[in-house]
Amino acid sequence: MYRNFREFYPFYLGEHCDRRCRRMHFLGSWLVIASIVTAIATRNPWWLIGAPLCGYGCAWIGHFVFEKNKPATFRHPVYSLMGDWVMFAQALRGKVKV
C-alpha cells in the first residue's frame, strides 16, 4: 500500500509504459476540459456527463487495448485521478512523452 501520492506516482507512470495508452489519457483529459468548458459556455449541465465518460473511457481503452493491464483506478481511485492530471500537466510541459 502507498503511504502518499509521492510513493504512488512512480507506480502510476509504470502502468503507462505504452505511448498509445498515454496518448489516450491525454486525449481523455482534453475531452474532460472541453466538456466542462462547453457546459459553462452553453449553461447546459448535461455536458458534464461527458467529462467522466470521456476521461475514463479514453483511459480505460488505453489500458485494455494497448497497455493490457487493469487501470489503477480500480485499486487506487483518488491517487489514480491525481496521477492522471499530474501526467497530463507533465505531458504539456514535455516531461512525459505522448
The first five atom37 places (N, CA, C, CB, O) and aatype in JSON, in Angstrom:
{
  "aatype": [12, 18, 1, 2, 13, 1, 6, 13, 18, 14, 13, 18, 10, 7, 6, 8, 4, 3, 1, 1, 4, 1, 1, 12, 8, 13, 10, 7, 15, 17, 10, 19, 9, 0, 15, 9, 19, 16, 0, 9, 0, 16, 1, 2, 14, 17, 17, 10, 9, 7, 0, 14, 10, 4, 7, 18, 7, 4, 0, 17, 9, 7, 8, 13, 19, 13, 6, 11, 2, 11, 14, 0, 16, 13, 1, 8, 14, 19, 18, 15, 10, 12, 7, 3, 17, 19, 12, 13, 0, 5, 0, 10, 1, 7, 11, 19, 11, 19],
  "atom_mask": [
    [1, 1, 1, 1, 1],
    [1, 1, 1, 1, 1],
    [1, 1, 1, 1, 1],
    [1, 1, 1, 1, 1],
    [1, 1, 1, 1, 1],
    [1, 1, 1, 1, 1],
    [1, 1, 1, 1, 1],
    [1, 1, 1, 1, 1],
    [1, 1, 1, 1, 1],
    [1, 1, 1, 1, 1],
    [1, 1, 1, 1, 1],
    [1, 1, 1, 1, 1],
    [1, 1, 1, 1, 1],
    [1, 1, 1, 0, 1],
    [1, 1, 1, 1, 1],
    [1, 1, 1, 1, 1],
    [1, 1, 1, 1, 1],
    [1, 1, 1, 1, 1],
    [1, 1, 1, 1, 1],
    [1, 1, 1, 1, 1],
    [1, 1, 1, 1, 1],
    [1, 1, 1, 1, 1],
    [1, 1, 1, 1, 1],
    [1, 1, 1, 1, 1],
    [1, 1, 1, 1, 1],
    [1, 1, 1, 1, 1],
    [1, 1, 1, 1, 1],
    [1, 1, 1, 0, 1],
    [1, 1, 1, 1, 1],
    [1, 1, 1, 1, 1],
    [1, 1, 1, 1, 1],
    [1, 1, 1, 1, 1],
    [1, 1, 1, 1, 1],
    [1, 1, 1, 1, 1],
    [1, 1, 1, 1, 1],
    [1, 1, 1, 1, 1],
    [1, 1, 1, 1, 1],
    [1, 1, 1, 1, 1],
    [1, 1, 1, 1, 1],
    [1, 1, 1, 1, 1],
    [1, 1, 1, 1, 1],
    [1, 1, 1, 1, 1],
    [1, 1, 1, 1, 1],
    [1, 1, 1, 1, 1],
    [1, 1, 1, 1, 1],
    [1, 1, 1, 1, 1],
    [1, 1, 1, 1, 1],
    [1, 1, 1, 1, 1],
    [1, 1, 1, 1, 1],
    [1, 1, 1, 0, 1],
    [1, 1, 1, 1, 1],
    [1, 1, 1, 1, 1],
    [1, 1, 1, 1, 1],
    [1, 1, 1, 1, 1],
    [1, 1, 1, 0, 1],
    [1, 1, 1, 1, 1],
    [1, 1, 1, 0, 1],
    [1, 1, 1, 1, 1],
    [1, 1, 1, 1, 1],
    [1, 1, 1, 1, 1],
    [1, 1, 1, 1, 1],
    [1, 1, 1, 0, 1],
    [1, 1, 1, 1, 1],
    [1, 1, 1, 1, 1],
    [1, 1, 1, 1, 1],
    [1, 1, 1, 1, 1],
    [1, 1, 1, 1, 1],
    [1, 1, 1, 1, 1],
    [1, 1, 1, 1, 1],
    [1, 1, 1, 1, 1],
    [1, 1, 1, 1, 1],
    [1, 1, 1, 1, 1],
    [1, 1, 1, 1, 1],
    [1, 1, 1, 1, 1],
    [1, 1, 1, 1, 1],
    [1, 1, 1, 1, 1],
    [1, 1, 1, 1, 1],
    [1, 1, 1, 1, 1],
    [1, 1, 1, 1, 1],
    [1, 1, 1, 1, 1],
    [1, 1, 1, 1, 1],
    [1, 1, 1, 1, 1],
    [1, 1, 1, 0, 1],
    [1, 1, 1, 1, 1],
    [1, 1, 1, 1, 1],
    [1, 1, 1, 1, 1],
    [1, 1, 1, 1, 1],
    [1, 1, 1, 1, 1],
    [1, 1, 1, 1, 1],
    [1, 1, 1, 1, 1],
    [1, 1, 1, 1, 1],
    [1, 1, 1, 1, 1],
    [1, 1, 1, 1, 1],
    [1, 1, 1, 0, 1],
    [1, 1, 1, 1, 1],
    [1, 1, 1, 1, 1],
    [1, 1, 1, 1, 1],
    [1, 1, 1, 1, 1]
  ],
  "atom_positions": [
    [[0.84, -1.18, 0.0], [0.0, 0.0, 0.0], [0.89, 1.24, 0.0], [-0.96, 0.0, 1.22], [1.98, 1.24, 0.57]],
    [[0.42, 2.27, -0.63], [1.17, 3.52, -0.74], [0.78, 4.46, 0.39], [0.93, 4.19, -2.11], [-0.41, 4.64, 0.67]],
    [[1.78, 5.05, 1.04], [1.51, 5.95, 2.15], [1.1, 7.34, 1.68], [2.72, 6.06, 3.05], [0.44, 8.08, 2.4]],
    [[1.51, 7.69, 0.45], [1.19, 9.02, -0.07], [1.3, 9.01, -1.6], [2.13, 10.1, 0.55], [1.73, 8.02, -2.2]],
    [[0.91, 10.11, -2.2], [0.92, 10.2, -3.65], [2.33, 10.14, -4.21], [0.24, 11.49, -4.11], [2.55, 9.59, -5.3]],
    [[3.28, 10.69, -3.5], [4.68, 10.68, -3.95], [5.17, 9.25, -4.14], [5.58, 11.42, -2.94], [5.92, 8.97, -5.08]],
    [[4.76, 8.35, -3.28], [5.13, 6.93, -3.41], [4.36, 6.27, -4.55], [4.87, 6.18, -2.1], [4.88, 5.38, -5.23]],
    [[3.13, 6.69, -4.75], [2.27, 6.07, -5.75], [2.64, 6.45, -7.18], [0.83, 6.46, -5.49], [2.57, 5.61, -8.08]],
    [[3.05, 7.69, -7.4], [3.22, 8.19, -8.76], [4.21, 7.4, -9.62], [3.66, 9.61, -8.71], [3.92, 7.18, -10.79]],
    [[5.35, 6.96, -9.1], [6.23, 6.12, -9.94], [5.54, 4.83, -10.4], [7.51, 5.77, -9.17], [5.73, 4.4, -11.54]],
    [[4.75, 4.23, -9.52], [3.96, 3.05, -9.92], [2.99, 3.43, -11.03], [3.18, 2.47, -8.71], [2.86, 2.71, -12.02]],
    [[2.33, 4.57, -10.87], [1.35, 5.03, -11.86], [2.0, 5.2, -13.22], [0.72, 6.36, -11.41], [1.46, 4.75, -14.23]],
    [[3.16, 5.85, -13.25], [3.86, 6.02, -14.53], [4.25, 4.67, -15.13], [5.12, 6.89, -14.34], [4.21, 4.5, -16.35]],
    [[4.62, 3.73, -14.29], [4.97, 2.39, -14.77], [3.81, 1.65, -15.39], [0.0, 0.0, 0.0], [4.01, 0.75, -16.21]],
    [[2.61, 2.01, -15.02], [1.41, 1.41, -15.59], [1.05, 2.05, -16.92], [0.23, 1.53, -14.62], [0.06, 1.66, -17.55]],
    [[1.84, 3.01, -17.37], [1.58, 3.75, -18.61], [2.82, 3.75, -19.5], [1.14, 5.2, -18.3], [3.22, 4.79, -20.03]],
    [[3.43, 2.59, -19.66], [4.65, 2.47, -20.48], [4.38, 2.64, -21.97], [5.31, 1.13, -20.23], [5.19, 3.2, -22.69]],
    [[3.23, 2.15, -22.41], [2.88, 2.22, -23.83], [2.45, 3.65, -24.19], [1.75, 1.2, -24.17], [1.52, 4.2, -23.61]],
    [[3.14, 4.21, -25.14], [2.87, 5.6, -25.53], [1.43, 5.8, -25.99], [3.83, 6.03, -26.65], [0.84, 6.86, -25.76]],
    [[0.86, 4.79, -26.63], [-0.53, 4.91, -27.1], [-1.5, 5.02, -25.93], [-0.91, 3.7, -27.98], [-2.5, 5.72, -26.01]],
    [[-1.19, 4.34, -24.85], [-2.01, 4.45, -23.64], [-1.93, 5.87, -23.09], [-1.56, 3.41, -22.56], [-2.95, 6.47, -22.73]],
    [[-0.72, 6.41, -23.02], [-0.56, 7.8, -22.55], [-1.29, 8.77, -23.46], [0.93, 8.17, -22.47], [-1.87, 9.75, -22.99]],
    [[-1.26, 8.5, -24.75], [-1.98, 9.37, -25.69], [-3.49, 9.31, -25.45], [-1.66, 8.98, -27.14], [-4.17, 10.33, -25.56]],
    [[-3.99, 8.14, -25.15], [-5.43, 8.01, -24.86], [-5.78, 8.8, -23.58], [-5.83, 6.51, -24.71], [-6.82, 9.45, -23.52]],
    [[-4.92, 8.73, -22.58], [-5.12, 9.51, -21.36], [-5.11, 11.0, -21.68], [-4.04, 9.17, -20.31], [-5.96, 11.76, -21.2]],
    [[-4.15, 11.41, -22.47], [-4.01, 12.82, -22.85], [-5.26, 13.3, -23.58], [-2.75, 13.02, -23.72], [-5.79, 14.37, -23.29]],
    [[-5.71, 12.51, -24.54], [-6.94, 12.85, -25.27], [-8.13, 12.93, -24.31], [-7.22, 11.8, -26.37], [-8.91, 13.88, -24.36]],
    [[-8.25, 11.95, -23.44], [-9.36, 11.95, -22.48], [-9.35, 13.18, -21.6], [0.0, 0.0, 0.0], [-10.4, 13.75, -21.31]],
    [[-8.16, 13.59, -21.16], [-8.07, 14.78, -20.3], [-8.5, 16.04, -21.06], [-6.63, 14.96, -19.79], [-9.21, 16.89, -20.5]],
    [[-8.09, 16.16, -22.32], [-8.55, 17.31, -23.13], [-10.06, 17.28, -23.3], [-7.86, 17.3, -24.52], [-10.71, 18.32, -23.26]],
    [[-10.62, 16.09, -23.5], [-12.07, 15.99, -23.68], [-12.82, 16.32, -22.39], [-12.45, 14.59, -24.16], [-13.92, 16.87, -22.44]],
    [[-12.24, 15.99, -21.25], [-12.83, 16.39, -19.96], [-12.88, 17.91, -19.88], [-12.02, 15.81, -18.76], [-13.91, 18.49, -19.55]],
    [[-11.76, 18.55, -20.19], [-11.71, 20.01, -20.16], [-12.73, 20.6, -21.14], [-10.28, 20.52, -20.5], [-13.44, 21.54, -20.81]],
    [[-12.79, 20.04, -22.35], [-13.74, 20.54, -23.36], [-15.18, 20.37, -22.88], [-13.53, 19.79, -24.69], [-16.0, 21.25, -23.11]],
    [[-15.49, 19.26, -22.24], [-16.85, 19.03, -21.74], [-17.22, 20.07, -20.68], [-16.98, 17.62, -21.15], [-18.33, 20.61, -20.69]],
    [[-16.29, 20.34, -19.78], [-16.56, 21.31, -18.72], [-16.7, 22.72, -19.29], [-15.44, 21.27, -17.66], [-17.61, 23.45, -18.91]],
    [[-15.81, 23.09, -20.18], [-15.89, 24.41, -20.81], [-17.19, 24.57, -21.6], [-14.67, 24.64, -21.74], [-17.83, 25.62, -21.54]],
    [[-17.58, 23.53, -22.31], [-18.82, 23.58, -23.09], [-20.03, 23.7, -22.16], [-18.97, 22.33, -23.97], [-20.96, 24.45, -22.45]],
    [[-20.01, 22.98, -21.03], [-21.11, 23.08, -20.06], [-21.24, 24.5, -19.54], [-20.9, 22.11, -18.89], [-22.34, 25.02, -19.38]],
    [[-20.11, 25.13, -19.27], [-20.13, 26.5, -18.77], [-20.56, 27.48, -19.86], [-18.74, 26.9, -18.23], [-21.4, 28.35, -19.63]],
    [[-20.0, 27.32, -21.05], [-20.3, 28.24, -22.15], [-21.75, 28.17, -22.59], [-19.39, 27.96, -23.34], [-22.35, 29.19, -22.92]],
    [[-22.31, 26.97, -22.59], [-23.69, 26.81, -23.05], [-24.7, 26.87, -21.9], [-23.84, 25.49, -23.78], [-25.91, 26.89, -22.11]],
    [[-24.16, 26.89, -20.67], [-25.02, 26.83, -19.47], [-25.91, 25.6, -19.49], [-25.89, 28.09, -19.36], [-27.05, 25.61, -19.03]],
    [[-25.35, 24.54, -20.03], [-26.08, 23.28, -20.14], [-25.31, 22.21, -19.35], [-26.26, 22.85, -21.63], [-24.3, 21.7, -19.83]],
    [[-25.79, 21.88, -18.15], [-25.07, 20.93, -17.31], [-25.0, 19.5, -17.87], [-25.7, 20.89, -15.96], [-24.22, 18.68, -17.38]],
    [[-25.81, 19.2, -18.87], [-25.77, 17.86, -19.46], [-24.4, 17.54, -20.04], [-26.83, 17.74, -20.54], [-24.02, 16.37, -20.12]],
    [[-23.64, 18.56, -20.44], [-22.29, 18.34, -20.97], [-21.37, 17.74, -19.91], [-21.7, 19.65, -21.5], [-20.38, 17.09, -20.25]],
    [[-21.69, 17.96, -18.64], [-20.85, 17.44, -17.56], [-20.86, 15.91, -17.5], [-21.31, 18.02, -16.22], [-19.93, 15.3, -16.96]],
    [[-21.89, 15.31, -18.04], [-21.92, 13.84, -18.11], [-20.79, 13.34, -18.99], [-23.29, 13.35, -18.66], [-20.23, 12.26, -18.76]],
    [[-20.45, 14.12, -20.0], [-19.38, 13.73, -20.91], [-18.01, 13.72, -20.28], [0.0, 0.0, 0.0], [-17.12, 13.0, -20.74]],
    [[-17.81, 14.51, -19.23], [-16.48, 14.61, -18.63], [-15.97, 13.25, -18.13], [-16.5, 15.61, -17.47], [-14.92, 12.8, -18.59]],
    [[-16.66, 12.59, -17.22], [-16.13, 11.29, -16.77], [-16.2, 10.22, -17.86], [-16.9, 10.82, -15.55], [-15.34, 9.33, -17.91]],
    [[-17.21, 10.29, -18.72], [-17.31, 9.3, -19.79], [-16.1, 9.38, -20.73], [-18.6, 9.49, -20.59], [-15.52, 8.37, -21.1]],
    [[-15.75, 10.6, -21.1], [-14.59, 10.79, -21.98], [-13.28, 10.47, -21.27], [-14.55, 12.23, -22.51], [-12.43, 9.76, -21.81]],
    [[-13.13, 10.99, -20.07], [-11.89, 10.79, -19.33], [-11.61, 9.33, -19.04], [0.0, 0.0, 0.0], [-10.55, 8.81, -19.4]],
    [[-12.56, 8.67, -18.4], [-12.35, 7.26, -18.06], [-12.45, 6.38, -19.29], [-13.37, 6.8, -17.02], [-11.72, 5.39, -19.4]],
    [[-13.33, 6.72, -20.22], [-13.46, 5.91, -21.44], [-12.16, 5.84, -22.22], [0.0, 0.0, 0.0], [-11.71, 4.75, -22.58]],
    [[-11.57, 6.98, -22.47], [-10.3, 7.0, -23.21], [-9.19, 6.29, -22.43], [-9.88, 8.45, -23.5], [-8.44, 5.5, -23.0]],
    [[-9.1, 6.57, -21.13], [-8.05, 5.95, -20.31], [-8.21, 4.43, -20.29], [-8.09, 6.51, -18.87], [-7.23, 3.7, -20.46]],
    [[-9.42, 3.96, -20.09], [-9.62, 2.51, -19.99], [-9.39, 1.82, -21.33], [-11.03, 2.2, -19.5], [-8.89, 0.69, -21.37]],
    [[-9.73, 2.47, -22.42], [-9.4, 1.91, -23.74], [-7.88, 1.79, -23.85], [-9.97, 2.81, -24.9], [-7.37, 0.77, -24.32]],
    [[-7.17, 2.81, -23.43], [-5.72, 2.78, -23.46], [-5.14, 1.6, -22.68], [0.0, 0.0, 0.0], [-4.19, 0.95, -23.11]],
    [[-5.73, 1.34, -21.53], [-5.23, 0.24, -20.7], [-5.61, -1.12, -21.27], [-5.76, 0.36, -19.27], [-4.75, -2.0, -21.4]],
    [[-6.86, -1.31, -21.6], [-7.3, -2.63, -22.05], [-6.81, -2.98, -23.44], [-8.8, -2.69, -22.01], [-6.51, -4.14, -23.71]],
    [[-6.72, -2.0, -24.33], [-6.33, -2.27, -25.72], [-4.81, -2.23, -25.92], [-7.0, -1.26, -26.66], [-4.25, -3.11, -26.57]],
    [[-4.16, -1.23, -25.37], [-2.74, -1.05, -25.64], [-1.83, -1.54, -24.51], [-2.47, 0.4, -25.89], [-0.86, -2.26, -24.75]],
    [[-2.13, -1.14, -23.29], [-1.25, -1.46, -22.17], [-1.45, -2.9, -21.68], [-1.49, -0.49, -21.02], [-0.54, -3.51, -21.13]],
    [[-2.65, -3.42, -21.9], [-3.0, -4.79, -21.48], [-2.89, -4.96, -19.96], [-2.09, -5.81, -22.19], [-2.4, -5.98, -19.48]],
    [[-3.35, -3.96, -19.22], [-3.38, -4.07, -17.77], [-4.67, -3.45, -17.24], [-2.15, -3.38, -17.15], [-5.42, -2.83, -17.98]],
    [[-4.9, -3.64, -15.95], [-6.08, -3.04, -15.32], [-5.74, -1.61, -14.91], [-6.54, -3.87, -14.09], [-4.67, -1.36, -14.38]],
    [[-6.65, -0.68, -15.16], [-6.42, 0.7, -14.73], [-6.22, 0.77, -13.21], [-7.59, 1.6, -15.17], [-6.89, 0.07, -12.46]],
    [[-5.32, 1.62, -12.78], [-5.07, 1.81, -11.35], [-6.3, 2.36, -10.63], [-3.88, 2.75, -11.13], [-6.4, 2.28, -9.41]],
    [[-7.23, 2.91, -11.39], [-8.47, 3.46, -10.82], [-9.2, 2.42, -9.98], [-9.38, 3.96, -11.94], [-9.84, 2.77, -8.98]],
    [[-9.13, 1.17, -10.38], [-9.87, 0.12, -9.67], [-9.31, -0.14, -8.28], [-9.85, -1.16, -10.48], [-10.04, -0.56, -7.38]],
    [[-8.01, 0.1, -8.08], [-7.38, -0.16, -6.79], [-7.1, 1.11, -6.0], [-6.1, -0.91, -6.98], [-7.14, 1.11, -4.77]],
    [[-6.81, 2.19, -6.71], [-6.42, 3.45, -6.07], [-7.12, 4.61, -6.77], [-4.86, 3.63, -6.11], [-6.48, 5.38, -7.49]],
    [[-8.43, 4.76, -6.57], [-9.18, 5.74, -7.36], [-8.73, 7.2, -7.18], [-10.62, 5.65, -7.01], [-8.63, 7.93, -8.17]],
    [[-8.46, 7.62, -5.97], [-8.09, 9.02, -5.75], [-6.68, 9.3, -6.29], [-8.17, 9.38, -4.25], [-6.48, 10.27, -7.02]],
    [[-5.72, 8.46, -5.92], [-4.35, 8.65, -6.41], [-4.29, 8.52, -7.92], [-3.41, 7.64, -5.75], [-3.51, 9.2, -8.58]],
    [[-5.1, 7.65, -8.48], [-5.12, 7.47, -9.92], [-5.61, 8.73, -10.63], [-5.99, 6.27, -10.3], [-5.04, 9.15, -11.63]],
    [[-6.67, 9.32, -10.1], [-7.19, 10.56, -10.69], [-6.14, 11.68, -10.57], [-8.51, 10.98, -9.99], [-5.93, 12.44, -11.52]],
    [[-5.5, 11.76, -9.43], [-4.44, 12.75, -9.25], [-3.3, 12.48, -10.23], [-3.91, 12.73, -7.79], [-2.76, 13.41, -10.84]],
    [[-2.93, 11.22, -10.38], [-1.85, 10.84, -11.28], [-2.14, 11.21, -12.71], [0.0, 0.0, 0.0], [-1.25, 11.64, -13.45]],
    [[-3.4, 11.04, -13.11], [-3.77, 11.37, -14.48], [-3.54, 12.84, -14.77], [-5.23, 11.0, -14.74], [-3.02, 13.2, -15.83]],
    [[-3.92, 13.71, -13.83], [-3.76, 15.14, -14.06], [-2.31, 15.59, -13.93], [-4.62, 15.92, -13.09], [-1.89, 16.53, -14.6]],
    [[-1.55, 14.92, -13.06], [-0.12, 15.24, -12.98], [0.57, 14.82, -14.28], [0.55, 14.54, -11.74], [1.38, 15.56, -14.83]],
    [[0.23, 13.62, -14.76], [0.82, 13.15, -16.02], [0.42, 14.06, -17.18], [0.37, 11.7, -16.31], [1.24, 14.34, -18.05]],
    [[-0.82, 14.53, -17.2], [-1.29, 15.46, -18.23], [-0.47, 16.75, -18.19], [-2.79, 15.76, -18.04], [-0.01, 17.24, -19.22]],
    [[-0.29, 17.3, -16.98], [0.48, 18.54, -16.83], [1.93, 18.33, -17.26], [0.42, 19.04, -15.38], [2.53, 19.19, -17.9]],
    [[2.5, 17.18, -16.9], [3.88, 16.89, -17.29], [3.98, 16.69, -18.8], [4.39, 15.65, -16.56], [4.99, 17.06, -19.4]],
    [[2.97, 16.13, -19.4], [2.97, 15.97, -20.86], [2.92, 17.34, -21.54], [1.76, 15.1, -21.32], [3.61, 17.56, -22.54]],
    [[2.12, 18.24, -21.01], [2.05, 19.59, -21.58], [3.4, 20.31, -21.48], [0.98, 20.41, -20.85], [3.75, 21.1, -22.36]],
    [[4.15, 20.03, -20.42], [5.46, 20.66, -20.22], [6.6, 19.86, -20.87], [5.73, 20.83, -18.74], [7.76, 20.25, -20.78]],
    [[6.26, 18.75, -21.52], [7.28, 17.95, -22.21], [8.06, 17.02, -21.31], [0.0, 0.0, 0.0], [9.08, 16.46, -21.74]],
    [[7.63, 16.83, -20.07], [8.33, 15.94, -19.15], [7.91, 14.49, -19.29], [8.1, 16.38, -17.73], [8.65, 13.59, -18.9]],
    [[6.73, 14.26, -19.85], [6.25, 12.91, -20.17], [5.93, 12.92, -21.66], [4.98, 12.5, -19.3], [5.21, 13.8, -22.13]],
    [[6.45, 11.98, -22.39], [6.21, 11.93, -23.84], [4.86, 11.31, -24.14], [7.33, 11.13, -24.54], [4.49, 10.26, -23.6]],
    [[4.12, 11.99, -25.03], [2.84, 11.43, -25.51], [2.91, 11.26, -27.0], [1.64, 12.34, -25.13], [1.94, 10.81, -27.62]]
  ]
}
